[in-house]
Amino acid sequence: MGTIPTPSTFPPLLDLSKSSDIISSEQNGYRKVEFNSQSPQSQQKWNIRNVTQKNSDDVVITLAIRTPLTKAVKGGFKDTSLDYMVYSLLKKVIEKSNIDPQMVEDICLGNVNDGKAAYVVRAASLAAGFPNTAAASSVNRFCSSGLKAVQDIANQISTGSIECGLAIGAESMSAGGDRLTNPFHEEILKNQEAADCMQPMGQTSENVGKDFDITREAQDRYAAESYQRAERAQREGWFDEEIVPITTTVKDPKSGEEKHVTLTKDEGPRWGTTYESLSKVRPAFPQFGDKSTGGNSSQVTDGAAAVLMMKRSTAHKMNQPILGKFCGATVTGLAPRIMGIGPSLAIPKLLSKFNLDLKNDIDVIELNEAFASMAVYCLNTLGMDHAKMNIRGGAIALGHPLGATGARQICTGLSECRRQKKKVLLTSMCIGTGQGMAGLFVNEML
């Protein structure tokens, strides 16, 4: 089936004639950051042919699966603890991969909200059937934690520290958020950008909408498209191969009665969502602005995703199917108050390292829709083809379990590459406190 075209009714979202001075605005004090993909160093080492070729020491992905994404506080995982969610997914990894757990040398969990995540992943992995020789750790770089976990495991494999490892991203947002309860030390707060790290995410979204003149209409139209794409993908079963069913317990909030349920589908997509219905939703952060709403912002969600990786030579020895190749990932920083536009810096930085062209070399793009404001900005500022981006919808429609998203995007993106028989996948997300991250992958299941 073909890709979904951008609707003809989609309005101009940003004046690209102003893009050259977007980051260097003196009024906001932004620094302009440029990455030269034509540098001699880039041209000597990389191009699309190098990226897609196969070598025995490549870091490859042999399994990429995820749980259904459920509504926090009121959805299928609302009564499921993080440890059980991780445990259940780890058991599915062993079952689906048919791998000898003894071969896995390290497991890394990306998680934001749980300060005891390192305990969780170690205990859950042992209970799930991994031996005590498989080490475990947790990482937290806010919304990129899942991708950071993938990068950490991949880097260990590429340097020869391990042969096989597992990256997980998981979040129980039902358990609570990550907002700071106390301000920083007064000496830290004397620095304005340090103080800006305390701004709620909704405020940063309104900053982006206001600073770059991204209208409420543009944001609502973008969000409606995300919902419609997710609806189509769900109706046609595109998510089925990436989701594994998870059986858990749900408690009735009135009677307290518990029952076992098997979760199989994402709960976020709201079928029949239109621009007209979204335009009636009240602003979610009226104290900061009037453009971001519950309808055009990412949903608060519970869920987890896992990515199994090893050297290509190891995969051949173990008779593991090779879904794709991890090429690399990078991170960058920017002003905390406009953290949402992080992908607009991280993506060019990553592509410059491989001498790749966004328009001609990238087939599928998974951009995390933390807010429509930042998605619209990145879409137009980078000149991305909307028909290639978030083909199955994004976090506005599916949800954004903070630590899981970076790994979830890989599951969804590689699955979409397989469906379309496309090769090169780009993933990216903004990161709280003013950062952006991007990852590059090659689908090998053509």
Buried (B, 14 or more C-beta within 10 A) or exposed (E): EEBBEBEEEBEEBBEEEEBEEBBEEEEBEBEEBEBEBEEEEBEEEBBBEEBBEEEEEBBBBBBBBBBBBBBBBEBBBBBBBBBBBBBBBBBBBBEBBEBEBEBBBBBBBBBBBBEEBBEBBBBBBBBBBBEEEBBBBBBBBBBBBBBBBBBBBBBBBBEEEBBBBBBBBBBBBBBEEBEEEEEBEEEEEEEEBBBBBBBBBBBBBBBBBBBBEBBBBBBBBBBBBBBBBBBBBBEEEBBEBBBBEBEBEBEEEEEEEEEEEEBBBBBBBBEEBEBEBBBEBEBBBEEBBBBBBEBBBBBBBBBBBBBBBBBBBBBEEBEBEBBBBBBBBBBBBBBBBBBBBBBBBBBBBBBBBBBBEBEEBBBBBBBBBBBBBBBBBBBBBBEBBBEBBBBBBBBBBBBBBBBBBBBBBBBBBBBBBBBBEBBBBBBBBBBBBBBBBBBBBBBBEE
